[in-house]
Amino acid sequence: MADTHSTSISAMEVPPRPISHDLSQLHQLYGASAFGTALAKWADEIPQHPAITWLDGNGEPAEVFTYRELFRKDNRWRSIEWILTSDAFKRTAADDKPEASFTPPSIGLSDIAFLQFTSGSTAAPKGVMVTHGSLLHNVHCCASAPGCDSNIDDPTIPNITYTRTREILMQRHEISERVRGHRLRLFSWVPVYHDMGLIGFLCSPIFFGCELFQISPLDFVRKPYLWLQGMSRYKACVSGAPNFAFELVTRKMPDSVFHELDLSHVMGFLCGAEPIRVATVDNFIKGVVELVDEADMDAGGYQRLVGCGVPFPGIDVRIVDPETLKELPEGRRGEGCVAAFSLEVDGRERLGLAVEIKMDNGTGTLGWLSGLWQAFTSKGAQYRQVGREICKAVSAKVGIPVFHIWLLEPRTIPKTTAGKVRRFKTRELLLNMVLAGLIWDEVVAEPDTDNEEQAAAAHLPTNEASVAECAAGGDNDDSPAARTRPSGGSVATQEEATGQGLFIGQRREMVQSAVLASAAKILGNTDTFDFDAPLHELGVDSIGAVEFAENVSQTLSLHIEPTLIFNYPTTNDIIDFLVGELEGCAIEEAAQEGGKLVGGIRADEPIAIVGAACRLPGGSSSLESLWELLSTGGDAIVEVPLTRWNVDEHYDGDPDMEGKMYIREGGFIDGAEMFDAAFFRISPAEAKTMDPQQRIMLEVSYEALHNAGYSRQTLMRSQIGVFVGCCSFDWHHVQNQTALSVSSYSTSGAAASILSNRISYILGLQGPSMTVDTACSSSLVALDTAVSNLRRGVCSTCVGAGINLMLNPQVTVAFCKARMMAPDARCKTFDTSANGYVRGEGGAAIILKRLSDTSADSVGVLACLRGTAVNHGGRAASLTAPSGPAQQQVIRSALRQAGLQPSSVDFIETHGTGTSLGGPIEVGALKAVFAGGRESEHPLVLGALKTNMGHLEGAAGIAGVLKAVLVLQMKQTPPNLRFSSLNPHIDIEGLPVAFPTETLPLIPPPGRRLLAGVSSFGFGGANAHVILEEAPAVDRPPATKSTEAANVPVKAEKKKVAFLFTGQGSQHLDMGKELYENDKVFQQSFDQCIGILDRYMAPIKAFDVLFPGDDQEERQKMQKLVDQTRFSQPLIFAVEYSLAELLRSRGVTPDVVMGHSLGEYVAATVAGVMSLEDGLKLIAERARIMDDAPPRDGVMAACRLSEEEVLKGIASVGEDETRT
């Protein structure tokens, strides 16, 4: 197989749907062959494929390649090393060894090429070994099968026999290039994990240098005409498919496509994987190809069958008696046996396991030979044997003879809705040969119909009249009056639904009719349909599921995903879903009805966000700094700081290293260890035992309340509720691992409940107070609870908050062992490179009030919460598996509560962690909700905050809310990081959507404010979604004495103004330049300072140092000077003093001034303690002395100690080790 020709493999353009099957399997096959390694392959749509169990228990491979990361994350297969194909490619690309150094191994014809598994859909997967010799022979057979008759290109060329395949194909390539302008072309949609797709339409074309065009199997089943359309467009000469495909493309060929087809260049079609029926050939040739006349199909009164062609060289076919195993003469029907070089070997046999072989290479299929031609029918031998066993069992146990046997597919016997077998209906359908699911019909012995007793025993009528009577009456469970209406929801009364002028009950009947009609096309008769049975149990396979969804889509004019029956397995589930789709999940009804009054408050009353505060990664300690990070595409991921743990002690690049993490970074906040206990009147002893999450939550909540206009006095004894989301409690581990002694504060310091309760206690808040833990959705669930309490009138104001700190390495190590962490510590949300997430930390709080209360309280509104919802997915694939339907439902519930249409939402801040599984499921759910009615010029913009700062887990939802608030305020969306190409498993067909890689403006339609949604999904299945609306423009009346005296927020009180001046470290080039160029007061004050400083900084000019111009070399030189203490301190003084003068000129006069370090000198000057000249002279001399001091390898520390204690500490270290 190594000697291959240049081959072109192209994906047919079927925009915008990506090819769903991955050519990585081809890479794996050839890569394994090149290294002499056998490859195990199987259809891996389902990660729990039983073939893995078989491998793990018998084959015991050390390493397994896969392009599906799901396997690697499944704990059941921990004994197997799963290697991602993409990782292998990266390693290969990074290998600097020249290709010439590679020596292919010696591979013989009997060496194993790969282990092929059946799908396991009908029984346990069967594994067979395919040798390189078998593969090579099969490749030649596949190439020979279509014949590639060159008469189509050149009638003067005789048709050559099937020998010397390679030479013939090379000759036909030359003819094709001369006549068509290209080499022979093949076209395929068959999955590459099946033999026909892999060997027939990948390995064989590559071996013989053919060109190949492919489309996804899913695209074919949804739009079968794409197959022949592609053959026509690309002038492909050969294609192939199973029997059902020819039927499907004939049935679903639109006239508009049919009339544009040109198949005159086609040399042949292959049918594989299943026998082809005469009716299929007739329909296909008449309905599509139209190459023969109808007269050619006259059966002449004989049963017509389709031959299988002649055996190719290296294949021997014999027809034997199924009982004696003796070969039968030509024309006699028997069981087919095959011997061939390409015959696959049972994998268990090669692995030394016991195998029961009924008959050497027996196919279990009836067939016969006629000359060189062979023909095969159904698997009659097995069915007949089953019939005999049934006869024996009935005769032995019941004692009556069996006259007729019908074998049926499971769950095809008609039953009532109560589950009773409809005996008379079944008999009628069987006798008339119209029962769906009939797979074998055999008359064992004719009954004596003159014998009434024998006829009764056989349950056969004695004349035709009795058959009709039984069909019409008989058991009353079969009568029309007794037939109950299918379950699945009662028909609504005449309550008018919105939309198409149908009542709700009528709409349900319409949907039910459409579903039943579609099911009938797949299953046949649906008279006795079980509406509560999973469709796959009724016989709908994956192909039928796609066809079913497509039929329903066309009938109801809805875009329905092919995964419909997997998300909604029973017919009643599907009907409920589709009715909801047509009714907009009652969103329109909710929008018309409006919210109901609860205690005088409307249930849909908008909830205003009137205050906010945060501590987020990247130095985002305010909404302004958060927007700065987001709008500039900032990456807040940093190495683990020493204040958390020593990353060197816990890091190892080997993912399997015990007790180690394979990442070094995360999204960390600054100053998590700092806390001003005295401000909150907390003793040092208690503060020492407090979980830092409690400290930050207390600070952030108070800051948010202050931002909303509250003071310490107005908070006391107020009906304000506190709702905090948190799912990380590392402080327990820290307490256990450090020398922290147990005290009376230890329990409260680490308790989850105290996160919220301490805020209420310290600030004197008397509303509800609770901590919520639903994993990653915690803070949004807390927010939903807060909104519910506001709307029920339980409290007047609420704090909605979330917190997450990483204080201990254990959780990160555990997540690394589960392969949840991205190796590069970056979230690549929705990108094809998505391979996990990175952890982040932070805290945030928002203050909520009913919108109707904000006007009376004279507070500003940042944004409004229109709807919130929470739910759980119930039973799913596993406890931690995300549920697409549940995500859809929670979003729909939030929209319904808000009374909004999905098409009106402009922006969604997604959960978007950056995993290869979660992304497709989340976007699929968003598509199901938001695609309908959305115009292409109004795409839904999807944001991903986690690409900036990681997954904040319990605080992720509240952080997403803050981002959404900023998006609404700024009317633009910041870019998502690390998005270059869409994950191929994400289907956005029919959903106008944007994944921003740069800042995008958001422009609402006239008369409407912007709307945004935020999602959070807990790993245990608890989901939450909130809908936010841009803040309304408020034209407030002038304040009156009564409003000024209102004892609500502090904005009605006299505020004190304080100026705080910073110290060294804040300097930078062009500091204050824009103000200097645009504000006269600032310019005059700054010039005054510079005039004084030039006397002390000569010969250097202070102005030139700070404002060096655009010359890069000069700027680099001045940057070094600005960072020297000699210059930085005086320049900071000048800028700070000028800022103070500017503010005072605008009427902002400080009541208090404070400063840190050199800032104390500025504060003293502004307060009038010293003159400007004295202040600048002091700071210039101070800076010179500090700059002249010899450098020391030391640190600066702030100590909560007296001077005496500090001196003692210095003395204990020793004179040689300290300098003061």
ChimeraX attribute file (.defattr): number of C-alpha atoms within 10 A of each C-alpha:
attribute: neighborCount
match mode: 1-to-1
recipient: residues
	/A:1	16
	/A:2	9
	/A:3	7
	/A:4	13
	/A:5	12
	/A:6	12
	/A:7	16
	/A:8	14
	/A:9	18
	/A:10	12
	/A:11	15
	/A:12	21
	/A:13	13
	/A:14	13
	/A:15	8
	/A:16	10
	/A:17	17
	/A:18	21
	/A:19	20
	/A:20	16
	/A:21	19
	/A:22	15
	/A:23	15
	/A:24	16
	/A:25	20
	/A:26	16
	/A:27	13
	/A:28	20
	/A:29	20
	/A:30	18
	/A:31	13
	/A:32	17
	/A:33	22
	/A:34	17
	/A:35	14
	/A:36	17
	/A:37	17
	/A:38	19
	/A:39	22
	/A:40	24
	/A:41	23
	/A:42	21
	/A:43	17
	/A:44	16
	/A:45	10
	/A:46	10
	/A:47	15
	/A:48	14
	/A:49	18
	/A:50	19
	/A:51	24
	/A:52	23
	/A:53	15
	/A:54	17
	/A:55	15
	/A:56	17
	/A:57	10
	/A:58	14
	/A:59	15
	/A:60	13
	/A:61	15
	/A:62	10
	/A:63	11
	/A:64	17
	/A:65	23
	/A:66	20
	/A:67	19
	/A:68	19
	/A:69	19
	/A:70	16
	/A:71	25
	/A:72	23
	/A:73	15
	/A:74	13
	/A:75	12
	/A:76	13
	/A:77	15
	/A:78	13
	/A:79	12
	/A:80	18
	/A:81	15
	/A:82	20
	/A:83	17
	/A:84	17
	/A:85	19
	/A:86	15
	/A:87	13
	/A:88	13
	/A:89	12
	/A:90	10
	/A:91	11
	/A:92	11
	/A:93	10
	/A:94	9
	/A:95	10
	/A:96	8
	/A:97	10
	/A:98	7
	/A:99	8
	/A:100	6
	/A:101	7
	/A:102	10
	/A:103	9
	/A:104	11
	/A:105	11
	/A:106	9
	/A:107	17
	/A:108	12
	/A:109	13
	/A:110	11
	/A:111	18
	/A:112	22
	/A:113	25
	/A:114	21
	/A:115	22
	/A:116	25
	/A:117	24
	/A:118	19
	/A:119	21
	/A:120	14
	/A:121	11
	/A:122	7
	/A:123	9
	/A:124	14
	/A:125	19
	/A:126	17
	/A:127	23
	/A:128	20
	/A:129	25
	/A:130	25
	/A:131	23
	/A:132	21
	/A:133	20
	/A:134	21
	/A:135	23
	/A:136	19
	/A:137	20
	/A:138	22
	/A:139	24
	/A:140	25
	/A:141	21
	/A:142	19
	/A:143	25
	/A:144	20
	/A:145	18
	/A:146	18
	/A:147	19
	/A:148	22
	/A:149	19
	/A:150	21
	/A:151	13
	/A:152	16
	/A:153	18
	/A:154	13
	/A:155	10
	/A:156	9
	/A:157	13
	/A:158	10
	/A:159	12
	/A:160	13
	/A:161	11
	/A:162	17
	/A:163	12
	/A:164	11
	/A:165	17
	/A:166	14
	/A:167	11
	/A:168	17
	/A:169	21
	/A:170	16
	/A:171	12
	/A:172	19
	/A:173	23
	/A:174	16
	/A:175	20
	/A:176	20
	/A:177	12
	/A:178	13
	/A:179	13
	/A:180	14
	/A:181	11
	/A:182	15
	/A:183	22
	/A:184	25
	/A:185	23
	/A:186	23
	/A:187	27
	/A:188	28
	/A:189	25
	/A:190	25
	/A:191	20
	/A:192	25
	/A:193	22
	/A:194	18
	/A:195	19
	/A:196	22
	/A:197	18
	/A:198	19
	/A:199	23
	/A:200	26
	/A:201	28
	/A:202	24
	/A:203	26
	/A:204	24
	/A:205	26
	/A:206	22
	/A:207	21
	/A:208	23
	/A:209	20
	/A:210	24
	/A:211	20
	/A:212	24
	/A:213	21
	/A:214	21
	/A:215	24
	/A:216	22
	/A:217	20
	/A:218	21
	/A:219	20
	/A:220	22
	/A:221	24
	/A:222	20
	/A:223	18
	/A:224	24
	/A:225	22
	/A:226	21
	/A:227	23
	/A:228	23
	/A:229	18
	/A:230	20
	/A:231	24
	/A:232	19
	/A:233	14
	/A:234	15
	/A:235	20
	/A:236	24
	/A:237	23
	/A:238	24
	/A:239	25
	/A:240	22
	/A:241	18
	/A:242	16
	/A:243	18
	/A:244	16
	/A:245	20
	/A:246	21
	/A:247	20
	/A:248	18
	/A:249	21
	/A:250	21
	/A:251	15
	/A:252	13
	/A:253	19
	/A:254	13
	/A:255	8
	/A:256	8
	/A:257	12
	/A:258	16
	/A:259	10
	/A:260	11
	/A:261	17
	/A:262	15
	/A:263	19
	/A:264	13
	/A:265	16
	/A:266	21
	/A:267	18
	/A:268	16
	/A:269	15
	/A:270	15
	/A:271	19
	/A:272	15
	/A:273	11
	/A:274	12
	/A:275	18
	/A:276	21
	/A:277	16
	/A:278	15
	/A:279	13
	/A:280	18
	/A:281	17
	/A:282	17
	/A:283	16
	/A:284	20
	/A:285	17
	/A:286	16
	/A:287	16
	/A:288	19
	/A:289	17
	/A:290	13
	/A:291	12
	/A:292	11
	/A:293	9
	/A:294	11
	/A:295	7
	/A:296	8
	/A:297	13
	/A:298	9
	/A:299	10
	/A:300	7
	/A:301	6
	/A:302	7
	/A:303	7
	/A:304	13
	/A:305	16
	/A:306	16
	/A:307	19
	/A:308	15
	/A:309	11
	/A:310	16
	/A:311	16
	/A:312	16
	/A:313	13
	/A:314	12
	/A:315	15
	/A:316	12
	/A:317	16
	/A:318	20
	/A:319	27
	/A:320	22
	/A:321	16
	/A:322	21
	/A:323	9
	/A:324	7
	/A:325	15
	/A:326	12
	/A:327	16
	/A:328	16
	/A:329	14
	/A:330	14
	/A:331	14
	/A:332	15
	/A:333	19
	/A:334	26
	/A:335	26
	/A:336	26
	/A:337	22
	/A:338	15
	/A:339	14
	/A:340	17
	/A:341	16
	/A:342	20
	/A:343	19
	/A:344	17
	/A:345	18
	/A:346	18
	/A:347	21
	/A:348	17
	/A:349	14
	/A:350	13
	/A:351	11
	/A:352	9
	/A:353	11
	/A:354	9
	/A:355	11
	/A:356	7
	/A:357	9
	/A:358	8
	/A:359	11
	/A:360	10
	/A:361	15
	/A:362	18
	/A:363	15
	/A:364	19
	/A:365	18
	/A:366	22
	/A:367	25
	/A:368	24
	/A:369	22
	/A:370	13
	/A:371	9
	/A:372	9
	/A:373	12
	/A:374	21
	/A:375	19
	/A:376	22
	/A:377	19
	/A:378	15
	/A:379	17
	/A:380	18
	/A:381	18
	/A:382	14
	/A:383	18
	/A:384	17
	/A:385	11
	/A:386	14
	/A:387	21
	/A:388	15
	/A:389	12
	/A:390	14
	/A:391	18
	/A:392	15
	/A:393	12
	/A:394	14
	/A:395	13
	/A:396	11
	/A:397	8
	/A:398	9
	/A:399	10
	/A:400	13
	/A:401	17
	/A:402	20
	/A:403	15
	/A:404	15
	/A:405	18
	/A:406	13
	/A:407	15
	/A:408	15
	/A:409	13
	/A:410	11
	/A:411	14
	/A:412	22
	/A:413	20
	/A:414	24
	/A:415	20
	/A:416	18
	/A:417	17
	/A:418	11
	/A:419	10
	/A:420	11
	/A:421	16
	/A:422	17
	/A:423	17
	/A:424	21
	/A:425	23
	/A:426	18
	/A:427	20
	/A:428	17
	/A:429	16
	/A:430	15
	/A:431	11
	/A:432	9
	/A:433	11
	/A:434	13
	/A:435	19
	/A:436	18
	/A:437	18
	/A:438	16
	/A:439	13
	/A:440	16
	/A:441	16
	/A:442	13
	/A:443	11
	/A:444	15
	/A:445	11
	/A:446	9
	/A:447	17
	/A:448	13
	/A:449	15
	/A:450	9
	/A:451	10
	/A:452	13
	/A:453	11
	/A:454	15
	/A:455	15
	/A:456	12
	/A:457	12
	/A:458	17
	/A:459	11
	/A:460	17
	/A:461	17
	/A:462	15
	/A:463	9
	/A:464	8
	/A:465	10
	/A:466	12
	/A:467	16
	/A:468	12
	/A:469	12
	/A:470	17
	/A:471	19
	/A:472	15
	/A:473	14
	/A:474	13
	/A:475	14
	/A:476	11
	/A:477	19
	/A:478	21
	/A:479	13
	/A:480	10
	/A:481	8
	/A:482	11
	/A:483	14
	/A:484	11
	/A:485	8
	/A:486	17
	/A:487	12
	/A:488	15
	/A:489	11
	/A:490	10
	/A:491	13
	/A:492	13
	/A:493	10
	/A:494	11
	/A:495	10
	/A:496	14
	/A:497	17
	/A:498	17
	/A:499	12
	/A:500	9
	/A:501	10
	/A:502	15
	/A:503	18
	/A:504	19
	/A:505	19
	/A:506	17
	/A:507	20
	/A:508	22
	/A:509	15
	/A:510	16
	/A:511	22
	/A:512	20
	/A:513	15
	/A:514	19
	/A:515	23
	/A:516	21
	/A:517	19
	/A:518	22
	/A:519	25
	/A:520	16
	/A:521	14
	/A:522	19
	/A:523	20
	/A:524	15
	/A:525	19
	/A:526	17
	/A:527	12
	/A:528	18
	/A:529	22
	/A:530	23
	/A:531	18
	/A:532	15
	/A:533	15
	/A:534	18
	/A:535	22
	/A:536	15
	/A:537	13
	/A:538	18
	/A:539	17
	/A:540	18
	/A:541	14
	/A:542	17
	/A:543	17
	/A:544	19
	/A:545	24
	/A:546	23
	/A:547	25
	/A:548	26
	/A:549	23
	/A:550	21
	/A:551	21
	/A:552	22
	/A:553	19
	/A:554	13
	/A:555	16
	/A:556	15
	/A:557	10
	/A:558	15
	/A:559	19
	/A:560	20
	/A:561	19
	/A:562	22
	/A:563	14
	/A:564	18
	/A:565	21
	/A:566	14
	/A:567	17
	/A:568	17
	/A:569	17
	/A:570	20
	/A:571	23
	/A:572	21
	/A:573	18
	/A:574	22
	/A:575	24
	/A:576	17
	/A:577	18
	/A:578	23
	/A:579	20
	/A:580	15
	/A:581	17
	/A:582	19
	/A:583	18
	/A:584	19
	/A:585	20
	/A:586	21
	/A:587	23
	/A:588	20
	/A:589	18
	/A:590	18
	/A:591	17
	/A:592	12
	/A:593	10
	/A:594	17
	/A:595	16
	/A:596	12
	/A:597	13
	/A:598	12
	/A:599	11
	/A:600	10
	/A:601	16
	/A:602	15
	/A:603	18
	/A:604	21
	/A:605	23
	/A:606	21
	/A:607	28
	/A:608	29
	/A:609	27
	/A:610	25
	/A:611	25
	/A:612	27
	/A:613	26
	/A:614	30
	/A:615	27
	/A:616	28
	/A:617	26
	/A:618	22
	/A:619	16
	/A:620	21
	/A:621	19
	/A:622	15
	/A:623	18
	/A:624	10
	/A:625	15
	/A:626	22
	/A:627	19
	/A:628	15
	/A:629	20
	/A:630	24
	/A:631	17
	/A:632	12
	/A:633	18
	/A:634	18
	/A:635	18
	/A:636	22
	/A:637	22
	/A:638	17
	/A:639	13
	/A:640	19
	/A:641	15
	/A:642	9
	/A:643	11
	/A:644	15
	/A:645	14
	/A:646	13
	/A:647	18
	/A:648	12
	/A:649	9
	/A:650	18
	/A:651	18
	/A:652	17
	/A:653	12
	/A:654	11
	/A:655	18
	/A:656	14
	/A:657	12
	/A:658	11
	/A:659	15
	/A:660	23
	/A:661	29
	/A:662	23
	/A:663	25
	/A:664	19
	/A:665	20
	/A:666	26
	/A:667	28
	/A:668	28
	/A:669	25
	/A:670	16
	/A:671	11
	/A:672	19
	/A:673	13
	/A:674	10
	/A:675	16
	/A:676	12
	/A:677	16
	/A:678	10
	/A:679	8
	/A:680	15
	/A:681	10
	/A:682	13
	/A:683	10
	/A:684	11
	/A:685	12
	/A:686	15
	/A:687	19
	/A:688	16
	/A:689	21
	/A:690	20
	/A:691	26
	/A:692	24
	/A:693	28
	/A:694	23
	/A:695	22
	/A:696	25
	/A:697	26
	/A:698	22
	/A:699	23
	/A:700	24
	/A:701	29
	/A:702	24
	/A:703	20
	/A:704	23
	/A:705	25
	/A:706	20
	/A:707	21
	/A:708	24
	/A:709	21
	/A:710	22
	/A:711	19
	/A:712	14
	/A:713	14
	/A:714	16
	/A:715	22
	/A:716	16
	/A:717	13
	/A:718	18
	/A:719	17
	/A:720	25
	/A:721	26
	/A:722	30
	/A:723	29
	/A:724	36
	/A:725	34
	/A:726	30
	/A:727	22
	/A:728	21
	/A:729	18
	/A:730	20
	/A:731	21
	/A:732	16
	/A:733	13
	/A:734	14
	/A:735	16
	/A:736	11
	/A:737	10
	/A:738	8
	/A:739	8
	/A:740	12
	/A:741	10
	/A:742	11
	/A:743	11
	/A:744	11
	/A:745	14
	/A:746	18
	/A:747	14
	/A:748	17
	/A:749	24
	/A:750	21
	/A:751	16
	/A:752	23
	/A:753	16
	/A:754	21
	/A:755	32
	/A:756	28
	/A:757	22
	/A:758	20
	/A:759	25
	/A:760	25
	/A:761	13
	/A:762	15
	/A:763	21
	/A:764	18
	/A:765	22
	/A:766	17
	/A:767	20
	/A:768	18
	/A:769	23
	/A:770	20
	/A:771	21
	/A:772	24
	/A:773	19
	/A:774	23
	/A:775	24
	/A:776	30
	/A:777	33
	/A:778	32
	/A:779	36
	/A:780	37
	/A:781	34
	/A:782	29
	/A:783	33
	/A:784	22
	/A:785	21
	/A:786	30
	/A:787	30
	/A:788	17
	/A:789	18
	/A:790	23
	/A:791	23
	/A:792	17
	/A:793	15
	/A:794	17
	/A:795	21
	/A:796	18
	/A:797	26
	/A:798	29
	/A:799	30
	/A:800	30
	/A:801	35
	/A:802	38
	/A:803	33
	/A:804	29
	/A:805	29
	/A:806	26
	/A:807	22
	/A:808	17
	/A:809	20
	/A:810	16
	/A:811	15
	/A:812	21
	/A:813	21
	/A:814	15
	/A:815	15
	/A:816	21
	/A:817	20
	/A:818	15
	/A:819	23
	/A:820	19
	/A:821	25
	/A:822	20
	/A:823	20
	/A:824	15
	/A:825	22
	/A:826	30
	/A:827	32
	/A:828	32
	/A:829	32
	/A:830	31
	/A:831	22
	/A:832	18
	/A:833	19
	/A:834	23
	/A:835	23
	/A:836	24
	/A:837	27
	/A:838	28
	/A:839	28
	/A:840	28
	/A:841	26
	/A:842	32
	/A:843	31
	/A:844	32
	/A:845	34
	/A:846	28
	/A:847	27
	/A:848	30
	/A:849	28
	/A:850	25
	/A:851	20
	/A:852	13
	/A:853	14
	/A:854	17
	/A:855	15
	/A:856	12
	/A:857	18
	/A:858	19
	/A:859	23
	/A:860	18
	/A:861	22
	/A:862	22
	/A:863	27
	/A:864	24
	/A:865	30
	/A:866	26
	/A:867	27
	/A:868	28
	/A:869	26
	/A:870	24
	/A:871	18
	/A:872	17
	/A:873	19
	/A:874	13
	/A:875	10
	/A:876	13
	/A:877	9
	/A:878	11
	/A:879	12
	/A:880	11
	/A:881	15
	/A:882	23
	/A:883	23
	/A:884	19
	/A:885	18
	/A:886	23
	/A:887	31
	/A:888	20
	/A:889	21
	/A:890	23
	/A:891	29
	/A:892	27
	/A:893	23
	/A:894	22
	/A:895	29
	/A:896	26
	/A:897	22
	/A:898	25
	/A:899	22
	/A:900	22
	/A:901	20
	/A:902	22
	/A:903	16
	/A:904	19
	/A:905	24
	/A:906	22
	/A:907	26
	/A:908	23
	/A:909	26
	/A:910	25
	/A:911	28
	/A:912	26
	/A:913	28
	/A:914	29
	/A:915	24
	/A:916	24
	/A:917	20
	/A:918	22
	/A:919	23
	/A:920	20
	/A:921	19
	/A:922	24
	/A:923	22
	/A:924	22
	/A:925	20
	/A:926	24
	/A:927	22
	/A:928	20
	/A:929	22
	/A:930	23
	/A:931	22
	/A:932	19
	/A:933	11
	/A:934	18
	/A:935	12
	/A:936	12
	/A:937	8
	/A:938	18
	/A:939	19
	/A:940	26
	/A:941	20
	/A:942	25
	/A:943	28
	/A:944	28
	/A:945	26
	/A:946	31
	/A:947	27
	/A:948	25
	/A:949	29
	/A:950	29
	/A:951	30
	/A:952	31
	/A:953	31
	/A:954	34
	/A:955	33
	/A:956	33
	/A:957	34
	/A:958	32
	/A:959	31
	/A:960	25
	/A:961	27
	/A:962	23
	/A:963	23
	/A:964	27
	/A:965	25
	/A:966	22
	/A:967	24
	/A:968	24
	/A:969	15
	/A:970	14
	/A:971	15
	/A:972	16
	/A:973	26
	/A:974	25
	/A:975	24
	/A:976	25
	/A:977	25
	/A:978	17
	/A:979	20
	/A:980	13
	/A:981	11
	/A:982	17
	/A:983	20
	/A:984	18
	/A:985	19
	/A:986	22
	/A:987	19
	/A:988	19
	/A:989	15
	/A:990	17
	/A:991	23
	/A:992	18
	/A:993	23
	/A:994	14
	/A:995	23
	/A:996	17
	/A:997	16
	/A:998	14
	/A:999	15
	/A:1000	15
	/A:1001	12
	/A:1002	18
	/A:1003	13
	/A:1004	15
	/A:1005	10
	/A:1006	6
	/A:1007	5
	/A:1008	11
	/A:1009	17
	/A:1010	20
	/A:1011	26
	/A:1012	25
	/A:1013	26
	/A:1014	27
	/A:1015	25
	/A:1016	31
	/A:1017	31
	/A:1018	21
	/A:1019	16
	/A:1020	18
	/A:1021	25
	/A:1022	24
	/A:1023	30
	/A:1024	33
	/A:1025	33
	/A:1026	29
	/A:1027	26
	/A:1028	28
	/A:1029	26
	/A:1030	24
	/A:1031	22
	/A:1032	13
	/A:1033	9
	/A:1034	9
	/A:1035	7
	/A:1036	9
	/A:1037	8
	/A:1038	6
	/A:1039	10
	/A:1040	9
	/A:1041	8
	/A:1042	9
	/A:1043	14
	/A:1044	17
	/A:1045	10
	/A:1046	16
	/A:1047	16
	/A:1048	21
	/A:1049	22
	/A:1050	21
	/A:1051	19
	/A:1052	20
	/A:1053	15
	/A:1054	8
	/A:1055	10
	/A:1056	9
	/A:1057	12
	/A:1058	13
	/A:1059	17
	/A:1060	18
	/A:1061	21
	/A:1062	19
	/A:1063	19
	/A:1064	17
	/A:1065	11
	/A:1066	11
	/A:1067	19
	/A:1068	15
	/A:1069	19
	/A:1070	15
	/A:1071	15
	/A:1072	20
	/A:1073	15
	/A:1074	9
	/A:1075	16
	/A:1076	19
	/A:1077	10
	/A:1078	10
	/A:1079	12
	/A:1080	12
	/A:1081	18
	/A:1082	24
	/A:1083	20
	/A:1084	15
	/A:1085	19
	/A:1086	23
	/A:1087	15
	/A:1088	15
	/A:1089	22
	/A:1090	20
	/A:1091	13
	/A:1092	17
	/A:1093	24
	/A:1094	14
	/A:1095	14
	/A:1096	17
	/A:1097	17
	/A:1098	9
	/A:1099	8
	/A:1100	14
	/A:1101	15
	/A:1102	25
	/A:1103	16
	/A:1104	12
	/A:1105	22
	/A:1106	24
	/A:1107	16
	/A:1108	19
	/A:1109	12
	/A:1110	8
	/A:1111	8
	/A:1112	10
	/A:1113	10
	/A:1114	13
	/A:1115	19
	/A:1116	12
	/A:1117	12
	/A:1118	18
	/A:1119	17
	/A:1120	12
	/A:1121	17
	/A:1122	21
	/A:1123	17
	/A:1124	16
	/A:1125	20
	/A:1126	21
	/A:1127	23
	/A:1128	23
	/A:1129	26
	/A:1130	30
	/A:1131	28
	/A:1132	26
	/A:1133	28
	/A:1134	23
	/A:1135	24
	/A:1136	21
	/A:1137	23
	/A:1138	25
	/A:1139	19
	/A:1140	21
	/A:1141	19
	/A:1142	20
	/A:1143	15
	/A:1144	13
	/A:1145	12
	/A:1146	9
	/A:1147	8
	/A:1148	14
	/A:1149	15
	/A:1150	16
	/A:1151	11
	/A:1152	12
	/A:1153	18
	/A:1154	17
	/A:1155	16
	/A:1156	14
	/A:1157	12
	/A:1158	20
	/A:1159	23
	/A:1160	18
	/A:1161	25
	/A:1162	32
	/A:1163	26
	/A:1164	17
	/A:1165	20
	/A:1166	22
	/A:1167	15
	/A:1168	10
	/A:1169	13
	/A:1170	15
	/A:1171	13
	/A:1172	20
	/A:1173	13
	/A:1174	14
	/A:1175	19
	/A:1176	25
	/A:1177	17
	/A:1178	14
	/A:1179	21
	/A:1180	23
	/A:1181	15
	/A:1182	16
	/A:1183	19
	/A:1184	18
	/A:1185	12
	/A:1186	13
	/A:1187	14
	/A:1188	10
	/A:1189	8
	/A:1190	6
	/A:1191	8
	/A:1192	8
	/A:1193	4
	/A:1194	8
	/A:1195	5
	/A:1196	5
	/A:1197	6
	/A:1198	5
	/A:1199	9
	/A:1200	8
	/A:1201	9
	/A:1202	8
	/A:1203	10
	/A:1204	8
	/A:1205	12
	/A:1206	13
	/A:1207	12
	/A:1208	10
	/A:1209	11
	/A:1210	14
	/A:1211	12
	/A:1212	9
	/A:1213	10
	/A:1214	10
	/A:1215	10
	/A:1216	6
	/A:1217	8
	/A:1218	11
	/A:1219	9
	/A:1220	5
